[in-house]
Amino acid sequence: MKLFRRLAFITALPLCFGLGSCKQDIDESNLYSFTGETILSYLKKDTANFSTFLYILEKAKVDKLMASYGQYTCFAPNNSAIKEYLEECYKNGDVGFTSSDLKSLEESARDSICNDIAKYHIVNSELLTVDMNENVTIQTMLGRDLSTSIDSLSGSTVINLRSKITGADNEVENGVVQVIDNVLRRSNRLVFGELETHNGYKLFRELLDATGLSDSLTKQSKTFTSPSTTYFYVPSVCYMGYTLFMETDSVFKQNGITTVEQMAAKANELYGGCAGSDGWYDYARNNGIEISTGTDYKNQWNCLNMFVRYHILKQKVPYSNLVWSPNNTNSSVQPYEYYETMLPYTLMKVERIAGNTLSVNRYKAHNTVTDDPIRQGSAAIHSIMNQGIGIDKNGSFSAVNGYMHSIDGLLAYTEYVPHGVLNERMRFDDASLMWELNNNSLRQVQGSVIKALNGGKEGKHSGSSLGGNYVQIPDGFFDNMKVYNGENTMVFYLPGMENNWSNYQKDEFNCIGVYDFAFRLPPVPDGTYELRVGYTANNLRGMVQFYLGRSSSLEDLKALDIPLDMRLVGTNANIGWVDWTKEEDYGVATDKSMHNRGYMRGPLAYYTGSTLARANVQDLRRIITVQQFEQGEYWLRFKSVLPDNNSTQFHLDYIEFCPTSVYNNPTYPEDMF
């Protein structure tokens, strides 16, 4: 069975994913021991190497867990590795370390240190080395992430850039032991504090201090309301976090910048005219905001402050997850992700351009239109106008509440971003709009992890067909979602990593009940857009009325068009779907006919099993409005129009903002991807 699992995983392995779980309180009531070899008995066979780690597991009260039913991965450091680590912590003056001998520490400090070490070395799922490719992210029982890489010389798997697996894939009854040559390092510092421990970022630290933004990077969690009853996994805590893209001192120096004052002068050049009559920062111009070029760097609209804000995301994203591309992605597509920054209502685009190379705000001319009906288009019309800013995969590190990534150029929201990079069809996976999924390592998590978090049980909703390893989202968990009738709206996140659902990036949101909720749309530059929703139709879906407004207030939200019946598949006469592979023009004419009815086929960007979404009769896009949008706040409301049916499943996969330069291009049609 384990050999079969290995082979199955190899064929289904996505380029990047989150694994593991955060289970702070361990329920020992249902534990029972195996008669065969377990993780604990494996370690006890070799006390000469693992006696200190066994002591740590015992003090953390997870030793019994390592002898019980389940599927775990234990990264086990030997005695000499732990001795070296404890001496290093004592020498550095780390909190709690009054000596380098664990047994001599005060009991509370010793137990806290043992708890952190033990749970950071255990994962709530079984991981073999074939599961840990380059830049895989793994969440541990401590709720903190690990990252993997492959040593270029030996081919060995390395964890957190330092701990090499020297004894691989020791499979036992309840999981696997991976022997490592170094204790897994973790930081207990917040973002700014962690940044202070790394050389090469002196000026960026000074910029954070000068703008006062270092004080804005301290939140770690928020409160929410848990449902009274549920059979699904519900998070018990909502972590918050940040991601910083940072120029190194050498990058600043290459641009003639070595001081805060010099960077302020450069920022004045970059942002001084952004809100004028010819400006490109639409939100600031539309709202008459006065941009400051003075020395009050803590002013939100000071150019230096704006420069730094565009470097910060309100979600923590490791390098491996900056661009999601699960195993249903069409290999001819360059995966990408859009992120909203702390510069109000601005987006950046991160794109994987070759292998695992990532670039921020790369600009390709005529993107998402084509001169070839079944391809993305020729290089002749898609010249690279700006290579963007590269992200150094070896220059990333983490803190308790975030990640920091080194970049190789000056990053700014200059004119080419809204007028070039973002002047394309923008597709947003619904999960990308809810930052808390990344902050809590839930986005595209493996179903086995959710099952472990739910006490080993699959969720099941009585009264409907919804059941599986899903996350029930409690009210207030998402900042960008508003639920209007909590008693009748049950919101679920379905990671879908093991399923063959026809979904972009595999995951989806699903609602049960006579639902009524809204979410905040991503802020796009000023322009006329088609706003589209992507979904899969089936007879379990209901009918939904869409509303759009400038706030989440019900008074501001106005109905759009007629309700959408999500039960109707594409062959319904009102939709007009036909199999494009059997048409001589590859479906171009029927694309236009469907578009005139307000519908579109699914894209060529991903598969359902071996079938492209464009060829799946259930995979549809609905154009819900064509109108002018201004850069700023918009909310989209979804309301059931079947008040007597509380068991239908509302489904949402992704949204698209398609500008008139794409859907109404006079020269090139929109591509099918």
C-alpha positions as CSV (number, residue, x, y, z in Angstrom):
1,M,0.0,0.0,0.0
2,K,2.8,2.4,0.8
3,L,4.5,1.6,-2.5
4,F,1.2,2.3,-4.3
5,R,0.8,5.6,-2.4
6,R,4.3,6.6,-3.5
7,L,3.6,5.9,-7.1
8,A,0.2,7.6,-7.0
9,F,1.7,10.7,-5.4
10,I,4.4,11.0,-8.1
11,T,1.8,11.0,-10.8
12,A,-0.4,13.5,-9.0
13,L,2.2,15.8,-7.4
14,P,1.6,19.5,-7.9
15,L,4.5,21.9,-8.3
16,C,3.8,23.4,-4.9
17,F,1.4,22.7,-2.0
18,G,0.9,23.0,1.7
19,L,1.1,20.0,3.9
20,G,0.8,19.2,7.6
21,S,-1.3,20.8,10.3
22,C,-1.4,22.9,13.4
23,K,-2.9,20.9,16.3
24,Q,-1.8,22.8,19.4
25,D,-3.9,20.6,21.9
26,I,-3.5,16.9,21.4
27,D,-6.5,14.7,22.4
28,E,-5.0,11.6,23.8
29,S,-8.4,10.0,24.7
30,N,-8.6,7.9,21.5
31,L,-5.0,6.9,21.2
32,Y,-4.0,3.3,21.1
33,S,-0.7,1.6,20.4
34,F,0.4,-0.7,17.7
35,T,2.0,-4.1,18.2
36,G,4.3,-3.4,15.3
37,E,7.1,-0.8,15.1
38,T,6.1,2.8,15.6
39,I,7.9,6.1,15.4
40,L,8.6,6.0,19.1
41,S,9.8,2.4,19.2
42,Y,12.1,3.2,16.2
43,L,13.7,6.0,18.1
44,K,14.0,4.0,21.3
45,K,15.9,1.3,19.4
46,D,18.8,3.8,19.0
47,T,19.0,5.8,22.2
48,A,22.7,6.4,21.5
49,N,21.6,8.8,18.8
50,F,18.1,9.8,19.8
51,S,18.0,9.9,23.7
52,T,17.9,13.7,23.8
53,F,15.1,13.9,21.2
54,L,13.2,11.3,23.1
55,Y,13.5,13.4,26.2
56,I,12.1,16.4,24.3
57,L,9.2,14.4,23.0
58,E,8.4,13.2,26.5
59,K,8.5,16.7,28.0
60,A,6.3,18.0,25.1
61,K,3.8,15.2,25.9
62,V,3.8,13.9,22.3
63,D,5.7,10.7,22.9
64,K,2.5,8.8,23.3
65,L,1.3,10.3,20.0
66,M,4.4,8.8,18.3
67,A,3.3,5.4,19.5
68,S,-0.4,5.7,18.5
69,Y,-2.6,5.3,15.4
70,G,-2.2,7.8,12.7
71,Q,0.1,8.9,9.8
72,Y,2.9,11.1,10.9
73,T,6.3,12.3,9.7
74,C,8.9,12.8,12.3
75,F,12.1,14.7,11.4
76,A,14.5,13.3,14.0
77,P,17.8,15.1,14.9
78,N,20.4,13.1,16.6
79,N,22.0,13.9,20.0
80,S,25.0,15.8,18.6
81,A,22.7,18.0,16.4
82,I,20.6,18.9,19.4
83,K,23.7,19.6,21.5
84,E,25.0,22.0,18.9
85,Y,21.6,23.7,18.6
86,L,21.3,24.2,22.4
87,E,24.8,25.7,22.6
88,E,24.0,28.0,19.7
89,C,20.7,29.2,21.4
90,Y,22.5,29.8,24.7
91,K,25.3,31.7,23.0
92,N,22.9,33.9,21.2
93,G,20.9,34.7,24.3
94,D,17.7,33.3,23.0
95,V,14.6,33.6,25.3
96,G,14.5,30.9,28.0
97,F,18.1,29.6,27.5
98,T,19.9,30.3,30.8
99,S,22.2,27.4,30.0
100,S,22.9,25.0,27.1
101,D,21.6,22.0,29.1
102,L,17.9,21.4,28.8
103,K,17.6,19.5,32.0
104,S,19.1,22.3,34.1
105,L,16.6,24.9,32.8
106,E,13.7,26.2,34.9
107,E,10.8,23.8,34.3
108,S,8.4,26.3,32.5
109,A,11.2,27.4,30.1
110,R,12.3,23.8,29.5
111,D,8.8,22.6,28.8
112,S,8.1,25.5,26.4
113,I,11.3,25.0,24.5
114,C,10.7,21.2,24.3
115,N,7.1,21.8,23.1
116,D,8.4,24.1,20.3
117,I,11.1,21.8,19.2
118,A,9.0,18.6,19.3
119,K,6.0,20.0,17.4
120,Y,8.2,21.8,14.9
121,H,9.7,18.4,14.0
122,I,6.3,16.5,13.5
123,V,3.9,16.7,10.6
124,N,0.4,15.3,10.7
125,S,0.8,13.3,7.5
126,E,3.2,10.9,6.0
127,L,5.9,12.4,3.8
128,L,8.5,10.4,1.9
129,T,11.4,12.1,0.2
130,V,9.6,11.7,-3.2
131,D,6.9,14.0,-1.7
132,M,9.5,16.7,-0.9
133,N,10.7,18.3,-4.1
134,E,12.3,21.7,-4.6
135,N,10.4,24.5,-2.7
136,V,7.6,22.4,-1.2
137,T,6.0,24.0,1.9
138,I,5.1,21.8,4.8
139,Q,3.1,22.9,7.9
140,T,4.1,21.3,11.2
141,M,2.2,20.5,14.3
142,L,3.5,23.8,15.7
143,G,1.5,25.6,13.0
144,R,4.8,26.8,11.5
145,D,6.0,26.0,8.0
146,L,9.0,24.1,6.7
147,S,10.4,24.5,3.2
148,T,12.3,21.9,1.2
149,S,15.1,22.0,-1.3
150,I,17.3,19.5,-3.1
151,D,21.1,19.6,-2.5
152,S,22.6,20.1,-6.0
153,L,25.7,18.0,-5.3
154,S,24.3,15.0,-3.3
155,G,20.7,15.1,-4.4
156,S,19.7,14.9,-0.8
157,T,16.5,16.5,0.5
158,V,17.2,19.6,2.7
159,I,14.8,21.2,5.1
160,N,14.9,24.9,5.8
161,L,18.1,25.2,3.7
162,R,20.2,23.7,6.6
163,S,18.9,20.3,7.8
164,K,19.8,17.5,5.4
165,I,17.9,14.2,5.5
166,T,20.7,11.7,6.2
167,G,18.5,8.7,7.0
168,A,15.6,8.8,4.6
169,D,12.2,7.1,4.5
170,N,12.3,4.9,7.6
171,E,8.7,3.6,7.3
172,V,6.9,2.3,10.4
173,E,3.3,1.4,11.2
174,N,2.2,5.0,12.0
175,G,4.3,7.0,9.5
176,V,7.9,7.6,8.6
177,V,11.0,8.8,10.4
178,Q,13.3,11.2,8.5
179,V,16.7,11.4,10.2
180,I,18.2,14.9,9.9
181,D,21.7,16.2,10.7
182,N,20.6,19.6,12.1
183,V,17.8,20.7,14.4
184,L,15.1,22.5,12.3
185,R,15.6,26.2,12.8
186,R,12.6,28.4,13.4
187,S,12.3,32.1,14.3
188,N,10.2,33.3,17.2
189,R,10.6,36.9,16.1
190,L,8.1,39.1,14.4
191,V,8.9,40.3,10.9
192,F,10.9,43.4,11.7
193,G,12.8,41.7,14.5
194,E,13.7,38.8,12.2
195,L,14.8,41.2,9.5
196,E,17.3,42.8,12.0
197,T,19.1,39.4,12.3
198,H,19.9,39.2,8.5
199,N,22.8,41.0,6.8
200,G,22.4,42.9,3.6
201,Y,19.0,44.6,4.3
202,K,20.2,47.6,6.4
203,L,18.6,50.3,4.2
204,F,15.3,48.4,3.9
205,R,15.1,48.2,7.7
206,E,15.8,51.9,7.9
207,L,13.0,52.6,5.4
208,L,10.5,50.6,7.5
209,D,11.6,52.5,10.6
210,A,11.5,55.9,8.9
211,T,8.0,55.4,7.5
212,G,6.7,53.9,10.7
213,L,5.6,50.8,8.9
214,S,7.7,48.5,11.1
215,D,5.0,49.1,13.8
216,S,2.3,47.9,11.3
217,L,3.8,44.4,11.0
218,T,3.0,43.1,14.5
219,K,-0.5,41.5,14.3
220,Q,-0.5,37.8,14.9
221,S,-4.1,36.7,15.2
222,K,-7.7,38.0,15.3
223,T,-11.0,37.0,16.8
224,F,-14.1,35.5,15.1
225,T,-17.3,33.7,15.9
226,S,-17.3,29.9,15.9
227,P,-20.5,28.0,14.8
228,S,-22.4,26.4,17.6
229,T,-22.5,22.9,16.0
230,T,-20.6,21.4,13.1
231,Y,-19.4,18.1,11.8
232,F,-16.7,19.7,9.7
233,Y,-13.3,21.1,10.7
234,V,-13.5,24.7,11.9
235,P,-10.3,26.6,12.7
236,S,-9.9,27.5,16.4
237,V,-7.6,30.4,15.7
238,C,-7.1,32.9,12.8
239,Y,-3.5,33.8,12.3
240,M,-2.5,37.0,10.5
241,G,0.6,37.7,8.7
242,Y,2.7,39.7,6.1
243,T,4.9,39.2,3.2
244,L,7.7,41.6,2.3
245,F,9.5,42.0,-1.0
246,M,12.8,43.6,-0.2
247,E,15.7,45.2,-2.2
248,T,19.1,44.2,-0.8
249,D,21.6,46.9,0.0
250,S,23.5,45.9,-3.1
251,V,20.4,46.4,-5.3
252,F,19.9,49.9,-3.8
253,K,23.6,50.7,-4.3
254,Q,23.3,49.6,-8.0
255,N,20.7,52.3,-8.3
256,G,22.9,55.0,-6.6
257,I,21.0,54.7,-3.3
258,T,22.7,54.3,0.1
259,T,20.6,56.5,2.4
260,V,17.0,57.0,3.4
261,E,17.2,60.5,1.9
262,Q,18.4,59.3,-1.4
263,M,15.6,56.7,-1.5
264,A,13.1,59.4,-0.6
265,A,14.4,61.5,-3.6
266,K,14.0,58.5,-5.9
267,A,10.5,57.8,-4.5
268,N,9.6,61.4,-5.3
269,E,10.6,60.7,-8.9
270,L,8.6,57.5,-9.0
271,Y,5.4,58.7,-7.3
272,G,5.4,62.5,-7.4
273,G,3.1,62.7,-10.4
274,C,1.0,59.6,-9.9
275,A,-2.2,61.4,-8.9
276,G,-2.0,64.4,-11.2
277,S,-4.2,65.0,-14.3
278,D,-2.0,62.7,-16.3
279,G,-1.4,60.3,-13.4
280,W,-1.8,56.5,-13.3
281,Y,-2.7,55.9,-9.7
282,D,-6.4,56.2,-10.3
283,Y,-7.6,55.8,-6.7
284,A,-5.5,58.7,-5.5
285,R,-6.4,60.9,-8.5
286,N,-10.2,60.1,-8.2
287,N,-10.2,61.0,-4.5
288,G,-8.2,64.2,-4.8
289,I,-5.4,62.9,-2.6
290,E,-2.4,65.2,-2.2
291,I,0.8,63.3,-2.7
292,S,3.6,64.5,-0.4
293,T,7.2,64.9,-1.5
294,G,8.3,66.2,1.8
295,T,10.1,64.7,4.7
296,D,7.1,63.5,6.8
297,Y,7.8,59.9,5.8
298,K,5.1,58.6,8.2
299,N,2.4,60.3,6.1
300,Q,0.6,57.5,4.3
301,W,0.6,59.6,1.1
302,N,4.3,60.6,1.3
303,C,6.1,59.2,-1.7
304,L,8.6,57.2,0.4
305,N,5.8,55.7,2.5
306,M,4.0,54.8,-0.7
307,F,7.2,53.2,-2.1
308,V,7.5,50.9,1.0
309,R,3.8,50.1,1.2
310,Y,3.9,48.6,-2.3
311,H,6.4,46.1,-1.0
312,I,4.1,44.6,1.7
313,L,1.2,42.1,1.5
314,K,-1.3,41.5,4.3
315,Q,-0.8,37.8,4.1
316,K,2.1,35.5,4.6
317,V,3.2,33.6,1.6
318,P,6.3,31.4,1.3
319,Y,8.3,31.4,-1.9
320,S,6.9,28.0,-3.0
321,N,3.3,29.3,-2.8
322,L,3.7,32.7,-4.4
323,V,2.4,31.2,-7.6
324,W,-0.1,28.3,-7.3
325,S,0.0,25.7,-10.1
326,P,-1.6,22.4,-9.1
327,N,-1.4,19.3,-11.3
328,N,-4.5,20.1,-13.3
329,T,-2.8,23.2,-14.9
330,N,-2.2,23.2,-18.6
331,S,1.5,22.9,-19.1
332,S,1.5,25.5,-21.9
333,V,0.3,28.2,-19.4
334,Q,2.6,30.3,-17.4
335,P,1.0,30.3,-13.9
336,Y,0.5,33.7,-12.2
337,E,-1.1,35.2,-9.1
338,Y,-2.3,38.7,-8.3
339,Y,-1.8,40.2,-4.9
340,E,-3.2,43.3,-3.2
341,T,-0.5,45.4,-1.5
342,M,-0.6,47.8,1.5
343,L,-0.5,50.7,-1.0
344,P,-4.3,51.3,-1.0
345,Y,-6.1,49.4,-3.8
346,T,-3.1,48.4,-5.8
347,L,-2.2,45.0,-7.2
348,M,1.0,43.3,-8.2
349,K,1.3,40.3,-10.4
350,V,3.7,37.4,-9.7
351,E,4.4,35.1,-12.6
352,R,6.4,31.9,-12.9
353,I,8.3,32.4,-16.2
354,A,10.7,29.4,-16.4
355,G,11.1,26.4,-14.1
356,N,10.8,27.9,-10.7
357,T,11.8,31.4,-11.6
358,L,9.4,34.1,-10.4
359,S,9.0,37.7,-11.5
360,V,7.0,40.6,-10.2
361,N,5.1,42.8,-12.7
362,R,6.5,41.3,-15.9
363,Y,4.8,43.0,-18.8
364,K,4.0,41.1,-22.1
365,A,2.4,43.1,-24.9
366,H,-1.1,42.1,-25.9
367,N,-1.4,39.6,-23.2
368,T,-4.5,37.4,-23.2
369,V,-5.3,38.2,-26.8
370,T,-4.2,36.1,-29.7
371,D,-3.4,36.0,-33.4
372,D,-4.0,32.2,-33.4
373,P,-7.5,31.0,-32.4
374,I,-6.4,27.9,-30.5
375,R,-3.1,29.2,-29.1
376,Q,-2.1,32.0,-26.8
377,G,-0.6,33.8,-29.8
378,S,2.7,34.2,-31.6
379,A,5.8,35.8,-30.2
380,A,5.4,38.5,-32.8
381,I,2.6,40.2,-30.9
382,H,3.7,39.2,-27.4
383,S,7.0,41.0,-27.1
384,I,8.3,41.5,-23.6
385,M,8.0,45.1,-22.7
386,N,9.4,44.8,-19.2
387,Q,11.1,41.8,-17.6
388,G,9.8,42.7,-14.2
389,I,11.6,42.3,-10.9
390,G,13.1,38.9,-10.1
391,I,12.5,37.1,-6.7
392,D,15.6,35.3,-5.3
393,K,14.5,31.8,-4.3
394,N,17.6,31.6,-2.1
395,G,16.9,34.9,-0.5
396,S,13.7,34.1,1.4
397,F,13.3,33.7,5.2
398,S,10.5,33.5,7.6
399,A,9.3,35.0,10.9
400,V,6.5,34.1,13.3
401,N,4.1,36.3,11.4
402,G,5.4,36.4,7.9
403,Y,7.9,35.8,5.0
404,M,10.5,38.1,3.4
405,H,11.7,37.7,-0.1
406,S,14.8,39.3,-1.8
407,I,14.2,41.0,-5.1
408,D,16.7,42.1,-7.7
409,G,15.4,45.6,-8.7
410,L,13.5,48.6,-7.5
411,L,9.8,47.7,-7.1
412,A,7.2,50.4,-7.6
413,Y,3.6,51.0,-8.8
414,T,4.6,53.0,-11.8
415,E,2.6,53.7,-14.9
416,Y,3.5,50.5,-16.8
417,V,1.8,48.4,-14.0
418,P,-1.9,49.6,-14.4
419,H,-1.5,50.5,-18.1
420,G,0.5,47.4,-19.1
421,V,0.8,44.6,-16.6
422,L,-2.8,44.8,-15.5
423,N,-4.3,45.7,-18.9
424,E,-5.2,42.1,-19.5
425,R,-7.9,39.5,-18.6
426,M,-7.3,39.1,-14.9
427,R,-8.4,35.7,-13.4
428,F,-8.6,35.5,-9.7
429,D,-9.1,32.1,-8.0
430,D,-11.7,32.7,-5.3
431,A,-9.3,31.5,-2.6
432,S,-6.8,34.2,-3.6
433,L,-9.3,36.8,-2.4
434,M,-9.4,35.4,1.2
435,W,-5.9,36.1,2.6
436,E,-6.6,34.2,5.8
437,L,-6.3,30.9,3.8
438,N,-2.6,31.6,3.3
439,N,-2.1,33.0,6.8
440,N,-3.4,29.8,8.3
441,S,-1.8,27.3,5.7
442,L,-5.2,26.2,4.5
443,R,-5.1,27.1,0.9
444,Q,-4.8,23.9,-1.2
445,V,-4.0,21.8,1.9
446,Q,-4.2,18.1,1.5
447,G,-7.5,16.4,2.5
448,S,-5.6,14.1,4.9
449,V,-4.5,17.1,6.9
450,I,-8.0,18.4,7.2
451,K,-9.2,15.0,8.3
452,A,-6.4,14.8,11.0
453,L,-7.4,18.3,12.2
454,N,-11.0,17.1,12.4
455,G,-10.2,14.3,14.8
456,G,-9.7,11.7,12.0
457,K,-13.3,12.2,10.7
458,E,-14.6,13.3,7.4
459,G,-17.2,16.1,7.6
460,K,-20.8,15.4,6.6
461,H,-23.7,17.9,6.3
462,S,-27.0,16.2,7.2
463,G,-29.7,17.1,4.7
464,S,-27.4,17.5,1.7
465,S,-24.8,15.6,-0.3
466,L,-21.9,17.8,0.9
467,G,-19.4,15.7,2.7
468,G,-15.6,15.4,2.8
469,N,-12.4,16.8,4.2
470,Y,-13.4,20.4,4.0
471,V,-13.0,23.5,6.1
472,Q,-16.1,25.2,7.5
473,I,-15.5,29.0,7.6
474,P,-16.7,30.7,10.7
475,D,-18.3,34.1,10.7
476,G,-15.7,36.8,10.8
477,F,-12.8,34.6,9.8
478,F,-12.4,36.4,6.4
479,D,-12.0,40.2,6.3
480,N,-13.1,40.2,2.7
481,M,-16.4,38.3,3.3
482,K,-19.7,39.5,4.8
483,V,-22.4,37.0,5.7
484,Y,-25.9,38.5,6.1
485,N,-27.9,35.6,7.5
486,G,-25.5,33.5,9.5
487,E,-28.2,31.0,10.5
488,N,-28.9,30.0,6.9
489,T,-25.5,30.5,5.3
490,M,-22.9,27.8,5.8
491,V,-19.6,28.6,4.0
492,F,-17.1,25.9,3.2
493,Y,-13.6,25.9,1.6
494,L,-13.0,22.7,-0.4
495,P,-9.2,22.3,-1.1
496,G,-9.9,19.6,-3.7
497,M,-6.3,18.5,-4.1
498,E,-7.2,14.8,-4.3
499,N,-10.3,15.4,-6.5
500,N,-10.8,15.7,-10.2
501,W,-13.3,18.6,-10.0
502,S,-13.3,20.9,-12.9
503,N,-11.8,23.9,-11.0
504,Y,-9.2,26.4,-11.7
505,Q,-6.4,25.7,-9.2
506,K,-8.5,22.7,-8.0
507,D,-10.1,24.4,-5.0
508,E,-13.5,26.1,-4.6
509,F,-15.9,27.7,-2.2
510,N,-19.2,26.0,-1.5
511,C,-22.3,27.2,0.4
512,I,-25.2,25.3,1.9
513,G,-28.5,26.8,2.9
514,V,-30.6,29.8,1.8
515,Y,-27.4,31.7,1.6
516,D,-26.8,35.5,1.5
517,F,-23.3,36.7,1.6
518,A,-20.8,39.0,-0.2
519,F,-17.1,39.3,-0.8
520,R,-14.8,42.2,-1.6
521,L,-13.6,42.2,-5.2
522,P,-9.9,42.8,-6.0
523,P,-9.2,46.5,-6.9
524,V,-8.5,46.9,-10.6
525,P,-7.4,50.0,-12.4
526,D,-10.0,52.4,-13.8
527,G,-11.7,51.0,-17.0
528,T,-14.6,49.3,-18.6
529,Y,-14.7,45.6,-17.8
530,E,-16.7,42.5,-18.2
531,L,-17.1,41.0,-14.7
532,R,-17.4,37.2,-15.0
533,V,-17.8,34.3,-12.6
534,G,-16.5,30.8,-13.3
535,Y,-18.5,27.8,-12.0
536,T,-19.3,24.2,-12.7
537,A,-23.0,23.5,-13.3
538,N,-24.8,20.5,-11.9
539,N,-28.2,19.6,-10.5
540,L,-27.1,20.1,-6.9
541,R,-26.7,23.9,-7.5
542,G,-29.3,26.4,-6.9
543,M,-30.2,29.8,-8.4
544,V,-28.3,32.9,-7.4
545,Q,-29.0,36.6,-7.7
546,F,-25.9,38.8,-8.0
547,Y,-25.6,42.3,-6.5
548,L,-22.8,44.8,-6.8
549,G,-22.0,47.9,-4.7
550,R,-19.2,50.2,-3.4
551,S,-19.5,48.8,0.1
552,S,-20.9,45.7,1.9
553,S,-23.9,47.7,3.1
554,L,-27.1,46.1,1.8
555,E,-28.3,49.6,0.8
556,D,-25.4,50.0,-1.5
557,L,-25.7,46.7,-3.3
558,K,-27.8,46.7,-6.5
559,A,-29.1,43.7,-8.4
560,L,-27.3,42.7,-11.6
561,D,-29.3,41.2,-14.5
562,I,-31.6,38.2,-13.8
563,P,-30.7,35.3,-11.5
564,L,-28.3,32.6,-12.7
565,D,-29.6,29.0,-12.7
566,M,-26.4,27.1,-11.8
567,R,-28.2,23.8,-12.4
568,L,-28.2,24.2,-16.2
569,V,-25.3,22.7,-18.1
570,G,-24.0,24.2,-21.2
571,T,-26.1,22.3,-23.7
572,N,-29.2,24.1,-22.5
573,A,-30.7,26.1,-25.4
574,N,-30.3,29.4,-23.5
575,I,-26.5,28.8,-23.2
576,G,-25.6,27.3,-26.5
577,W,-22.6,25.2,-25.6
578,V,-21.3,22.7,-28.2
579,D,-18.1,20.6,-28.3
580,W,-15.6,22.9,-29.9
581,T,-13.2,20.1,-30.8
582,K,-15.8,19.0,-33.4
583,E,-16.2,22.4,-35.0
584,E,-14.1,23.4,-38.0
585,D,-13.4,26.8,-36.6
586,Y,-12.5,25.4,-33.2
587,G,-15.6,27.0,-31.7
588,V,-14.9,30.6,-32.6
589,A,-18.4,31.2,-34.0
590,T,-20.2,29.5,-31.1
591,D,-18.0,31.4,-28.7
592,K,-19.5,34.6,-30.1
593,S,-23.0,33.2,-29.9
594,M,-22.5,32.1,-26.3
595,H,-21.0,35.5,-25.5
596,N,-24.0,37.3,-26.9
597,R,-26.1,35.2,-24.4
598,G,-23.9,36.3,-21.5
599,Y,-22.0,32.9,-21.3
600,M,-18.6,31.6,-22.1
601,R,-17.0,28.1,-22.2
602,G,-14.4,27.2,-19.5
603,P,-10.8,28.1,-20.5
604,L,-8.0,26.0,-21.8
605,A,-6.0,26.8,-18.7
606,Y,-6.7,23.7,-16.7
607,Y,-8.1,20.1,-16.9
608,T,-10.8,17.9,-15.4
609,G,-8.9,14.7,-15.4
610,S,-7.7,14.5,-19.0
611,T,-10.4,16.9,-20.3
612,L,-9.7,20.5,-20.8
613,A,-12.2,22.8,-19.0
614,R,-13.1,24.3,-22.4
615,A,-14.4,20.9,-23.4
616,N,-16.4,20.2,-20.3
617,V,-20.1,20.9,-20.7
618,Q,-20.4,21.8,-17.0
619,D,-17.6,24.3,-16.9
620,L,-19.0,27.7,-17.7
621,R,-18.4,31.4,-17.2
622,R,-21.2,33.9,-16.7
623,I,-20.8,37.5,-17.6
624,I,-22.7,39.3,-14.8
625,T,-22.1,42.9,-15.8
626,V,-20.3,45.1,-18.3
627,Q,-19.5,48.5,-16.8
628,Q,-17.0,51.1,-15.7
629,F,-15.1,50.3,-12.6
630,E,-13.0,52.8,-10.6
631,Q,-9.9,51.7,-8.7
632,G,-11.2,51.2,-5.1
633,E,-13.8,49.3,-3.1
634,Y,-16.4,47.0,-4.7
635,W,-18.4,44.1,-3.1
636,L,-20.2,41.3,-4.9
637,R,-23.2,39.8,-3.2
638,F,-24.6,36.3,-3.8
639,K,-28.2,35.6,-2.7
640,S,-30.2,32.4,-3.1
641,V,-33.6,32.8,-4.8
642,L,-34.8,29.4,-3.7
643,P,-36.1,30.2,-0.2
644,D,-37.6,26.8,0.3
645,N,-34.5,24.8,-0.5
646,N,-31.8,24.8,2.2
647,S,-29.8,21.9,0.8
648,T,-28.5,23.3,-2.5
649,Q,-24.8,23.8,-3.0
650,F,-23.8,27.2,-4.2
651,H,-20.4,26.9,-6.0
652,L,-17.8,29.6,-6.9
653,D,-14.5,28.8,-8.5
654,Y,-13.0,32.1,-9.9
655,I,-13.8,35.6,-11.1
656,E,-12.5,37.4,-14.1
657,F,-12.1,41.1,-14.9
658,C,-11.7,41.4,-18.6
659,P,-11.0,45.0,-19.9
660,T,-12.5,46.3,-23.2
661,S,-9.0,46.2,-24.7
662,V,-9.3,42.4,-24.6
663,Y,-13.0,41.5,-25.0
664,N,-13.5,44.2,-27.6
665,N,-10.1,44.4,-29.2
666,P,-10.4,45.6,-32.9
667,T,-7.4,43.5,-34.0
668,Y,-6.9,40.4,-31.9
669,P,-9.6,38.3,-30.2
670,E,-9.4,37.2,-26.6
671,D,-7.5,33.9,-26.3
672,M,-9.1,30.7,-25.2
673,F,-6.9,30.2,-22.2
